[in-house]
Amino acid sequence: MRLKIECILENYIVDTSYNRKILSFLKKSLELYDKDIKDNYYGEPCEKDMSFSCFFPLQKIESDKIYLKESTFKIFITFNSIVDGIHFYNSFVLAKNKRTKFMLGDNSFSIKNITKINEKPILEDIAIFKTLSPIVIREKRENEKDWYHFLDEKGIKILKKNICYSLREKFLLEKLEKLEIIPIDIKKTVVNFYDIKFTVTKGTFAIKGNRKILEYFYKSGFGSRRSSGFGMLELIK
């Protein structure tokens, strides 16, 4: 289930580290809707089968501030589970009807409109994706800080290892190991998340493998920190 949330801002400036504020928005929306459901999703830290991205009408970026052409922006959000999508959708409708204000750094916003977006079918064992939010490849190192990789040969190796581990209870390991990740037009950039800067990947790439696994990536996001607003994908072909 995919949604588009159109939002109205109080002013034309937002922080570059907006992901954490959108996370707060998701949590607050669910809490207003049903505290037990909110606690079920966010009571314990864990990766969820969802992702989101934001679109801002960009004018310029200076230091840690994004200056906009107009006081609006859009949140795109995807859920693998229809039940999850319905809970969040209902929470957004409630927040819209109550004209609830949410903080976005020094700015605030309210929901103007919520639209369900039709998902595209994946019909073959290969799909070409474009990142709507950057891909995070995180390598956990024992007794050391996490290391973040670009989607190059080494990064793909780490990413496949992570996928085989995290999805081992959802799909057969044999099918996960056979996945091929093929960069097409990608670039490296750096993001700031909870005051930590790390490498991420943007662009287009292909994945070859089991169709059900490709559908999972399309609906749930790809890579690490998906439910924190990374790895949301658009299906190109």
MARDO-311402 format. One record per residue: x, y, z of N, C-alpha, C in turn; residue in one letter. Coordinates in pm, whole numbers, plus 50000, padded with zeros to 5 digits. Each point is the difference from the previous one (the first is absolute). Layout:
// MARDO-311402
XYZXYZXYZA;...
This chain:
// MARDO-311402
500864988150000499145011950000500895012450000M;499725009149908500815012249987499105012250013R;500495009950075499235012150025500825012449965L;499285010449960500595013349983499305009450098K;500785006850084499465009350098500475014049964I;499085008749962500335013849966499885008650126E;501045007750028500095007450126500205014949975C;499525008050094500145014649996500895004450115I;501045007649968500965004850100499655014150046L;500515003450118499825013650053500915009949929E;501214995549959500925008949929500784992149895N;500985006349940500674994449882501354993550032Y;500304997250127501314994850036499844987350084I;500764989449964500014987650080501444995650020V;500234991750102501334994750028500344988749902D;501294998649969500424989049913499824986450069T;500044999850132499814987450075498524997950030S;499195000149894498554999450018499474986050026Y;500784989749969499494986250017499544997250143N;500765004450098499644997450140498715007150037R;499735011449936498765007450028498804992949937K;500214994149882498934992249938499704987650083I;501034994050058499794988750091499135004250119L;500275011750054499185005250112498575002349956S;499825004749877498665001949943499254986749992F;500674989549953499364986849989499584994950138L;500895001550097499714995250136498855007850063K;500045013249983498945008350059498654997249936K;499984998149868498754996849930499394987250055S;500834989650013499494987350052499535001250145L;500715008050079499615001550141498655006950012E;499745009949916498705006650000498894990549957L;500354990749913499044990349945499734988650098Y;501074993850050499864988850093501354997650067D;500105003150129501284999050071500534985750002K;499124990250012500444986050002500644996149867D;499395004549890500564997049868501355007049983I;500085012550046501285007249995501074992650078K;499684995450120500974992650083500394986949934D;499074993949930500304987449930501045002149890N;499915011449931500935003049893501335005550050Y;499945008750101501185007550040500434997650145Y;499384990350068500384997350138501414994650012G;500384991149909501344994349996500665003549867E;501285004150003500685003249874500174987849911P;499515000949877500164989249904499715005449860C;500544993349899499755003949861498604995849961E;499265009249939498634997149959499944999049848K;498994992849951499864998049856499315012149937D;500675011250004499485012649946501165009549974M;499735010149920500995010349975499275012749958S;500725011250000499395012549955501055008949936F;499515009949927500875010149940499245013250000S;500735011049986499395013349997500395007249872C;499075007949950500295008549885499775014650041F;501075008149990499935014250032500205008249872F;499195010449978500235009049886501235008750027P;501164994749968501285005550042500345013149929L;500435009750080500585012249945501524999850015Q;500484997450122501444998950025500234993250134K;501224995050020500424994350127501225007750049I;499925004950123501125007250061500234994450139E;501234995350023500354994250129499054988550031S;499255000850109499084989250037498545003749976D;499775009749909498655004649973499634997949853K;498734996149976499454999049866499015011349980I;500235008249898499105011249970499104995849884Y;498695002150018499014995149905499425011249914L;499484996149882499335009549912498585003150047K;499424990650075498655001850052499874992450131E;499005003350077499884994350135499184987049999S;500404990849914499354986849993501074989449982T;499694987750033500854988749966499154987450001F;500574988949949499274987449992500794988950068K;499274991350069500584988050058499444988149922I;500884991549950499604987549935500374988650094F;499084990850022500234989450097499464986849946I;500754989250022499624986949949500014989750112T;499054990549994499874989450099499904986549928F;500704990150051499854986649945498664993950042N;499575003150121498754994650054498845009849979S;498914995049945498815008349983499455004350136I;500064991150099499525003450135500795011850056V;501334999749987500825011250045499595012849928D;499824998849868499635011749921498675006050044G;499034991550032498685004950043500105007250134I;500774994450094500175006750130500615013949982H;501075000949922500645013049981499085009449922F;499334994949897499075008349923498935005950092Y;499404991750084498985005050092500555010650095N;501244998150044500605009850090500225013349929S;500394999649872500215012449924498675007249977F;498954992349970498685006149979499535006950128V;500204993450113499615006050128500775012950027L;501314999749974500835011950021499585011349907A;499654996549876499545010249904498695006250047K;499044991650041498705005050042500095008650126N;500964996750087500195007850123500915012149979K;500525001449877500925011049966501205000450094R;500514988050029501134998750092501275006149940T;500765007050083501285005849959501134990750041K;500964998149910501174991850027501255008649981F;501034997350079501225007949991500954994149895M;500695008949929501034996349904501205009250027L;500724997150107501065008950046499385012550058G;500425011749951499435012850044498725003449926D;499594991649909498805002049921498914990650051N;498795001749951498914990850032499174997849875S;499234989149999499184997049883498734992950040F;499055000249909498754992650016499714992649870S;499134990150007499674991849884498905006749918I;500255001549870499025005749909499174989149932K;500674989349957499304989649924500764986850009N;499274988949988500584986650003499464992249881I;500914994349920499594992949879500654986249997T;499234989949964500554986649980500574999149859K;501234995149989500694998749871499944985549954I;499634997749877499964986449947501414994349988N;500184987650044501284993249987500114993749863E;501224999949946500244993949870500324985250019K;499524991449912500314985650013501414996849951P;500644990450066501284994749954499714986549935I;500234999049871499584988249923501144990749962L;501255004650018501154991949960500954998150117E;501074992649977500974997350106501125010350001D;499785011549936500935011250007499205012950001I;500455009650080499315012850010501035011250007A;499675011249939500855011950007499335010050094I;500765004550098499485009150102500755013349999F;499305010450043500605013050027499795003250147K;501015005450065499865003250142499175012850018T;498984999150084499265012050042500605005750128L;500614991350078500845004250112501254991349996S;501145005150043501284992949977500114986650071P;500814991349941500234986650054501125000650104I;499764993850113501014998950106500544985650003V;501314998749993500654986950015500855000850126I;499524993850105500655001250131500704986950037R;501275001050032500764988650046500225001250150E;499494990650075500204999950145501334993150031K;500865007050073501314994650036500084998250151R;500434988350042500064996950142500965009450073E;499505006250107500795009150085500495012349924N;499365003149887500375011849922498735007149954E;500175012249952498875007349944499564993449870K;498705001549969499484995049873500745006749884D;500134992749889500645005449880498975000049887W;499995010849922499005001549894500684999849864Y;499384992849905500614997549871499185005849885H;500695002949891499405003649871499624987049928F;499085001049904499544988249927501014996349890L;501234996950042501014994949908500184985150027D;501064994149948500184985550014500034995650147E;500745007250083500084996550141498675002750070K;499375011449966498725003550060498924989849968G;499994995149877499024989849960500214987250079I;501244996450024500314988050078499455001350143K;500205011650062499485002450135498485000249999I;499435006649898498555001149989499354986249986L;500564991449917499444986549983500104992050129K;501105001650072500154993250128498915004550097K;499745013350003498955005350087498624994849960N;499744999649870498714995249950499784985450038I;501024991849980499884985750034499714997950148C;500585008650083499794998750144498615005050040Y;499635012149953498765006350047498754993649943S;500104993749881498824994249936499994984750003L;500874994350081500144985450003498734992950047R;499135007150075498764993850047498825002949907E;500225008549900498935003449905500144992649867K;501254997349960500254993749870501064989250015F;500014990749905501024989550000501385006149980L;500974995550080501365005349992500584998149861L;499684988949936500504997349865499585010949902E;498755004650013499515010549910500635013550033K;500245002650127500655012550040501445000749950L;500704988850010501394999649958500155001849848E;498964996649924500065001049854499695014149948K;499625009150088499695013649957501215006649934L;499755007049890501045007949933499615014850008E;500915008250051499775014450010500925006849900I;499415007449907500755005349886499885015249995I;501045007550040499955014749989499885004449855P;499195010449976499835005349864500495014549993I;499415008550078500415014250004499865004750144D;501064998650076499945002950144501055010350038I;499775006450114500995009550052500034999350152K;501165003450052500215000050145499705013850057K;499335000250114499785012750071500064997250149T;499915010650080500084998950145498765006250061V;499424993350099498825005250070500315001850148V;499175008050064500115002650143498764994550068N;500194990150085498874993750068500334998750148F;499205006450085500275000450144501455004350027Y;500425010549929501335006150017501144990549963D;499704989649924501024991049948500015001249848I;501165002849942500115000949856500554986949945K;499364994949893500474987549942499704999549851F;500694991049931499904998349855498714992649963T;499345004849895498824993349944500115000049848V;499064993049935500014998749854498675004549943T;500065008249894498815004049925500144995749855K;498854998649931500064997249857499164988249958G;500354994049887499254988749946500874987550000T;499374988750022500694987250003498994989049971F;500494988149969499134988649973500234989150104A;498964992450027500124988150084499424988349921I;500774989349992499544987949934499834989150104K;498844993349998499764989550097498534996450008G;499644993150105498634995650021499035011850002N;498904998849927499065011149986499395004450133R;499734990450088499415003350130500965008450085K;501304997049986500995008050074500105014049941I;499945001149869500015013249935498795008250045L;498844993750009498795006850048500175004850144E;500664991850079500245003750140500845012750008Y;501085000749921500855012050000499215012249953F;499164998249900499195011049946499035005450105Y;499414991050078498995004150097500565003750137K;501184994550034500565001850134501205009450005S;500605002649883501265007550000501174990549989G;501205005749980501184992149967501195005050081F;500724990850063501175003850078499665001650148G;500885007050071499835002250144499235012950026S;499485001250124499295012050048498805003649911R;499344989949946498885002349908498875007750068R;499624995950120498875006450068500365013850056S;501275003949984500435013550038500075009349880S;499484995249886499915008549883501134998349900G;500564987949993501044997149902499584987949916F;500474999849875499804988349914498634998649938G;499195010749997498724999049930500275000049849M;499324991049927500284998049858498795003049913L;500315004849880499005001449895500324989749892E;499004992749955500194989949897500025006849862L;501134998849931500165006049868499554990349892I;500394987250018499674989849898500044986450063K;
